Amino acid sequence: MTRRHVAPLETLSIEALPEAAVPAFEAAFQTVCATVGLFRDEATDTWRVEGVREAGAGDDELAGALALASAAAGIEQPALSAAPVEAEGWLARTVESFPEQPIGRRFLVRPTHLPDPKTHGRLVLRLDAGLAFGSGEHASTRGCLLALERIAHRRPRRVLDLGTGSGILALAAAKLLRRPVLATDIEPWSVRVAADNARLNQAQRLVSARLADGWRHRTVRAGRYDLVFANILARPLCAMARDLASHLTPGGTAILAGLLGTQARMVLAAHRRQGLVLDARHGVGPWTTLVLRRRA
């Protein structure tokens, strides 16, 4: 039997980042990395962003993303470090570090490497341990799931998940609400992953995964929504506030995440200017999820 070739991997890292710069650099790493982690140095109150990718993959794309992240954060571009990683060892550690995750009272994220027995009292979301963003581990994803659980009684009928990633929020909404969900992302790979996860969770009839650049896409703009998820970054959230407000139905809800607690005021102010009101705020670690409503 021939041994399957495993591509060499490397760990990328940037250190000593101020807290406000973390989301932009996390997003930059996600353009080329299979997994991304965030680590806080309590002694200096700075952060390290670390990611794993196939060695040398997407160098040009990463360089552009890091330049944009530096500009968005208003800092000089920091030094990028790279170190080789044993591929099989990393994969084993990834699996070991992705156990079942109960979230709130209703959800259970279960990775595909574990058995899938019937589970009573929770909605099971089956996801691959190799999915770095949207695996339920990140605090912003957990915040969105907690927020969804608490507004489910409103029974929103038309649901949009902007920047769906793995599709975890779209899957959760489809399973909990039993409503169709339009799940969009600007990355073709994410759209394929979200569609695969919908099939894995037997939710392909409810979750429609589409390639779309946010509100610019005519399919997205054509709808009015009772519930919108946008788990992205603070500045893009501010930029799309007008479009979000104009496409929410009266009484509709928006769940916004991907922002640090220090950025919440800026994001909230942008949406209040468009007539939305704060319904709830959920903090998980340094990350914040905002639940906004359009007045009925």
Order of alpha helices (4+ residues) and beta strands (2+ residues): beta-alpha-beta-beta-alpha-beta-alpha-beta-beta-beta-alpha-beta-alpha-beta-alpha-beta-alpha-beta-alpha-alpha-beta-alpha-beta-beta
